Amino acid sequence: MTVAAILVLQRIEGCSDREAVDWSVFDARRKYAAGGLAFDYPGFAHTVLVDMRDRLAASDRPDRIFEATLEAAKAAGLFGRKWVLDSTLLDNAVATMGADLGAQLRAIIVRDDDYGVAGKPKAPRIATPCLES
């Protein structure tokens, strides 16, 4: 079970086999996520992950670990609860459109910052009566 949990976390994190084994030994957050590994968990050789993937690939159901993980996440209600949209892609798409369509979209998509300058938007000034002169 530990190797399966580490394989899932490795896919989520996008890290190498060596990195996945290292964080299973040294990172308390990932030890917890991998099933509550003991503080002094000794780890294993990174080649165990290679062997496990090879065995899974040769089996009748090579994606069964990830299917089980997906089902558990669905059962826990981790899908479909809240969607977050990063507006950067929309703003970049608007910037490359024709002027008419861009103007129509900008009239609907409103933001405090007009993206007139590069960098982070300036924080709004909050009036504080005790500091005003």
Backbone bond lengths (Angstrom), bond angles and torsions (degrees), N, CA, C in turn:
res aa  C-N    CA-C-N  psi(-1)  N-CA   C-N-CA  omega(-1)  CA-C   N-CA-C  phi
1 M - - - 1.451 - - 1.524 110.98 -
2 T 1.318 118.28 -38.23 1.463 121.32 -179.37 1.515 111.01 -61.43
3 V 1.323 117.02 -45.26 1.467 120.65 -179.51 1.528 109.88 -63.35
4 A 1.328 118.01 -41.27 1.461 121.50 178.60 1.524 110.61 -62.17
5 A 1.328 117.47 -44.58 1.469 120.80 179.18 1.519 110.63 -62.87
6 I 1.309 116.88 -40.23 1.468 120.11 179.67 1.524 110.56 -68.42
7 L 1.326 118.13 -36.16 1.465 120.45 175.24 1.523 111.44 -61.40
8 V 1.324 116.74 -42.41 1.473 120.22 178.89 1.525 110.19 -65.04
9 L 1.316 116.91 -48.15 1.469 120.10 179.59 1.528 111.08 -63.07
10 Q 1.312 116.18 -36.55 1.464 120.33 178.22 1.527 110.52 -62.10
11 R 1.320 116.76 -42.53 1.472 119.76 179.41 1.524 110.41 -65.53
12 I 1.319 116.80 -40.76 1.467 120.51 178.59 1.521 110.93 -62.93
13 E 1.332 116.28 -45.45 1.464 121.72 -177.12 1.523 112.64 -77.23
14 G 1.327 117.42 -25.59 1.463 120.37 -177.72 1.514 112.69 70.98
15 C 1.321 116.61 37.19 1.466 119.65 -177.67 1.530 111.03 -106.62
16 S 1.311 115.18 167.60 1.458 121.54 -179.65 1.525 110.52 -74.87
17 D 1.323 116.14 169.85 1.462 120.72 177.63 1.531 110.98 -61.03
18 R 1.313 116.21 -45.17 1.481 119.92 -179.72 1.528 111.22 -62.25
19 E 1.339 116.27 -42.48 1.465 119.57 178.82 1.529 111.09 -63.50
20 A 1.330 116.23 -41.62 1.466 119.84 -179.20 1.528 110.93 -62.37
21 V 1.308 117.04 -42.41 1.468 119.77 178.30 1.524 110.20 -68.43
22 D 1.321 117.42 -40.87 1.473 120.30 179.09 1.519 111.45 -59.42
23 W 1.340 117.68 -46.75 1.465 116.62 -178.66 1.511 112.34 -72.53
24 S 1.335 118.07 -20.29 1.469 118.51 174.68 1.522 110.88 -72.24
25 V 1.332 116.28 -17.48 1.467 121.66 178.42 1.528 111.12 -97.18
26 F 1.335 117.62 -39.34 1.463 120.84 -169.01 1.522 116.96 -108.00
27 D 1.328 120.03 -14.58 1.461 121.59 -174.32 1.530 110.36 -110.24
28 A 1.318 116.88 113.40 1.464 122.22 -176.35 1.532 112.15 -62.76
29 R 1.336 117.72 -35.91 1.471 120.28 179.94 1.520 111.11 -63.69
30 R 1.301 115.89 -42.45 1.464 119.55 -178.86 1.517 111.76 -76.52
31 K 1.321 117.15 -29.76 1.468 119.74 173.57 1.524 109.41 -60.83
32 Y 1.308 115.91 -43.21 1.463 120.97 178.33 1.529 110.20 -63.48
33 A 1.339 116.62 -46.02 1.464 121.24 -179.13 1.528 112.31 -64.72
34 A 1.325 116.66 -26.55 1.470 120.66 -179.49 1.524 111.86 -86.51
35 G 1.292 117.28 15.38 1.461 119.98 176.02 1.505 114.39 110.19
36 G 1.316 117.01 15.21 1.459 120.05 178.34 1.514 112.50 77.72
37 L 1.318 115.99 49.55 1.465 119.45 178.62 1.524 109.77 -62.61
38 A 1.301 116.11 147.40 1.472 121.37 -179.33 1.527 110.46 -62.57
39 F 1.323 115.31 152.81 1.463 120.84 179.72 1.528 111.25 -55.16
40 D 1.324 116.72 -38.49 1.466 120.59 -177.83 1.534 112.59 -98.86
41 Y 1.334 116.78 26.54 1.467 121.35 179.02 1.528 109.19 -55.92
42 P 1.346 117.73 126.09 1.462 120.03 -173.33 1.523 114.94 -81.30
43 G 1.326 118.18 -13.26 1.457 120.07 -178.32 1.516 111.71 80.23
44 F 1.330 115.58 -165.68 1.456 121.72 179.77 1.520 107.73 -156.99
45 A 1.316 116.71 171.76 1.469 120.87 179.47 1.521 109.93 -68.03
46 H 1.317 116.42 140.56 1.463 120.42 -178.24 1.532 112.22 -61.36
47 T 1.312 117.79 -21.25 1.461 120.69 179.98 1.529 112.21 -68.07
48 V 1.330 117.32 -17.40 1.460 120.51 175.82 1.525 109.89 -61.41
49 L 1.333 116.97 -37.85 1.463 120.76 178.36 1.528 110.97 -66.28
50 V 1.322 116.16 -39.52 1.470 120.68 177.25 1.525 109.63 -61.89
51 D 1.332 115.90 -47.86 1.464 120.81 -179.73 1.530 111.53 -61.18
52 M 1.320 116.85 -41.77 1.461 120.51 -179.67 1.526 110.67 -64.33
53 R 1.327 117.57 -44.01 1.468 120.24 178.17 1.529 110.75 -62.46
54 D 1.329 117.32 -40.67 1.469 120.99 178.09 1.524 111.03 -62.81
55 R 1.321 116.68 -43.09 1.470 120.49 178.99 1.522 110.91 -65.30
56 L 1.322 116.56 -41.24 1.462 119.77 177.84 1.527 111.08 -63.86
57 A 1.326 116.63 -44.17 1.467 121.27 -178.79 1.526 111.54 -60.59
58 A 1.321 117.36 -33.66 1.460 122.00 -178.29 1.533 112.45 -83.77
59 S 1.321 117.85 -6.81 1.464 121.05 -175.97 1.530 111.33 -86.29
60 D 1.338 115.21 173.55 1.462 121.14 178.51 1.522 112.23 -69.07
61 R 1.347 117.18 -29.68 1.471 121.74 -178.92 1.525 109.05 -128.03
62 P 1.310 117.84 80.65 1.467 121.00 -174.69 1.530 114.73 -66.23
63 D 1.327 117.46 -21.71 1.470 120.23 -178.26 1.522 112.87 -102.49
64 R 1.310 117.89 18.13 1.473 120.33 -172.42 1.525 113.05 -63.50
65 I 1.324 119.12 -32.95 1.469 120.26 178.29 1.526 109.77 -65.01
66 F 1.305 116.19 -44.45 1.458 120.37 -177.38 1.529 111.21 -73.66
67 E 1.329 117.29 -32.48 1.457 120.33 174.61 1.531 110.59 -64.39
68 A 1.326 116.57 -43.36 1.470 120.64 179.01 1.525 110.59 -64.28
69 T 1.318 116.58 -38.97 1.460 120.97 178.20 1.522 110.59 -64.38
70 L 1.320 116.66 -42.76 1.461 121.09 178.80 1.518 110.86 -63.16
71 E 1.320 117.44 -43.97 1.465 120.88 178.86 1.531 111.20 -62.73
72 A 1.338 116.56 -41.78 1.471 120.12 178.81 1.529 110.55 -63.91
73 A 1.335 117.10 -40.25 1.464 120.67 178.91 1.523 111.13 -66.14
74 K 1.327 116.64 -39.30 1.472 119.89 177.29 1.524 110.75 -65.44
75 A 1.334 116.16 -42.96 1.469 120.36 179.82 1.529 111.43 -63.85
76 A 1.329 116.52 -30.88 1.458 121.01 179.23 1.526 112.00 -81.71
77 G 1.334 117.28 -3.84 1.461 120.97 178.53 1.510 113.86 78.27
78 L 1.324 117.46 27.41 1.461 120.42 -177.39 1.524 113.22 -86.34
79 F 1.324 117.35 -1.27 1.455 120.70 179.07 1.514 109.50 -115.57
80 G 1.349 115.41 140.80 1.447 120.59 173.23 1.513 115.37 78.65
81 R 1.308 118.53 8.51 1.462 119.46 -178.21 1.518 112.01 -84.02
82 K 1.307 116.73 -44.21 1.455 119.74 -176.07 1.522 108.56 -152.79
83 W 1.295 116.24 131.48 1.450 120.68 177.14 1.522 108.36 -111.30
84 V 1.294 116.81 136.01 1.456 122.25 178.78 1.521 107.33 -113.57
85 L 1.315 116.37 132.33 1.454 121.07 -178.52 1.520 109.30 -114.70
86 D 1.305 115.72 124.51 1.455 121.00 175.23 1.523 106.44 -88.31
87 S 1.307 117.14 120.03 1.459 120.89 -174.07 1.524 113.13 -76.74
88 T 1.321 118.71 -7.39 1.465 120.80 -177.94 1.520 111.35 -56.26
89 L 1.333 117.18 -45.28 1.463 119.83 -179.32 1.516 111.39 -62.65
90 L 1.334 116.91 -40.15 1.460 120.15 178.99 1.521 110.70 -65.52
91 D 1.329 116.94 -44.07 1.457 119.68 -179.30 1.526 110.85 -64.60
92 N 1.330 117.43 -39.74 1.457 119.99 177.70 1.525 111.09 -66.08
93 A 1.333 116.90 -37.39 1.457 120.19 178.24 1.520 110.40 -65.82
94 V 1.325 116.79 -40.24 1.470 120.77 179.29 1.520 110.02 -64.24
95 A 1.321 117.23 -38.16 1.457 120.93 -177.99 1.528 111.69 -63.42
96 T 1.320 118.37 -26.20 1.462 120.76 -177.81 1.525 112.72 -97.35
97 M 1.328 117.84 1.04 1.466 121.18 -179.62 1.522 110.55 -86.96
98 G 1.315 114.32 171.72 1.461 119.59 174.69 1.513 110.61 -64.09
99 A 1.293 116.72 157.85 1.463 122.40 -175.37 1.526 112.46 -59.67
100 D 1.325 117.42 -41.62 1.472 120.21 -177.88 1.521 112.02 -64.63
101 L 1.333 117.04 -51.04 1.453 120.83 -178.95 1.530 110.29 -66.69
102 G 1.328 117.05 -38.78 1.460 120.65 177.39 1.520 111.63 -60.42
103 A 1.333 116.66 -41.83 1.468 120.81 179.12 1.524 111.20 -65.73
104 Q 1.335 116.65 -39.38 1.465 120.06 178.40 1.522 111.16 -63.19
105 L 1.334 116.21 -44.72 1.464 119.47 -179.86 1.528 111.46 -67.89
106 R 1.323 116.98 -40.43 1.468 119.20 -179.89 1.532 111.49 -65.09
107 A 1.318 117.31 -26.44 1.466 120.36 177.27 1.528 110.77 -69.64
108 I 1.323 116.61 -26.84 1.468 121.37 -178.90 1.532 110.88 -92.98
109 I 1.329 116.84 -42.89 1.468 121.63 -177.40 1.524 107.55 -88.70
110 V 1.296 116.37 106.03 1.457 121.63 -174.64 1.529 109.14 -111.33
111 R 1.320 115.51 140.27 1.455 121.24 177.87 1.516 108.38 -145.17
112 D 1.327 116.28 153.66 1.459 120.77 -179.89 1.523 112.08 -62.78
113 D 1.331 116.78 -35.13 1.455 121.15 -177.91 1.525 108.92 -96.62
114 D 1.318 116.71 133.79 1.462 119.34 -178.37 1.528 112.43 -90.11
115 Y 1.340 117.28 3.34 1.459 122.59 -179.73 1.521 111.53 57.64
116 G 1.311 116.50 31.37 1.455 121.02 179.87 1.517 113.02 -74.10
117 V 1.315 116.90 -24.23 1.464 120.51 179.24 1.526 108.52 -130.29
118 A 1.334 114.54 156.83 1.462 119.40 178.53 1.523 110.13 -74.80
119 G 1.312 116.66 159.29 1.461 121.52 176.77 1.514 111.96 99.22
120 K 1.317 114.13 -176.01 1.464 119.99 -178.89 1.523 110.34 -73.32
121 P 1.325 116.59 147.24 1.465 119.03 175.32 1.522 109.91 -64.76
122 K 1.323 115.97 147.69 1.459 120.04 176.97 1.521 109.16 -71.76
123 A 1.323 115.07 142.73 1.462 119.90 178.69 1.524 108.63 -68.07
124 P 1.325 117.35 143.88 1.466 118.91 179.06 1.525 110.60 -66.27
125 R 1.315 115.69 146.29 1.458 120.54 178.07 1.511 107.93 -82.81
126 I 1.307 115.16 128.15 1.454 120.77 179.87 1.524 107.79 -106.87
127 A 1.317 116.18 122.77 1.455 119.82 -179.88 1.523 109.65 -70.90
128 T 1.307 115.16 128.67 1.473 120.52 176.54 1.521 107.33 -121.84
129 P 1.323 117.43 106.52 1.466 121.37 -173.34 1.528 113.72 -55.60
130 C 1.325 119.12 -34.92 1.449 119.40 -177.09 1.523 112.26 -72.63
131 L 1.327 118.55 -17.97 1.451 121.11 179.97 1.525 112.56 -100.73
132 E 1.316 117.38 -12.68 1.468 121.25 -179.10 1.530 108.79 -74.72
133 S 1.314 115.53 145.31 1.470 118.06 178.90 1.502 111.38 -103.43
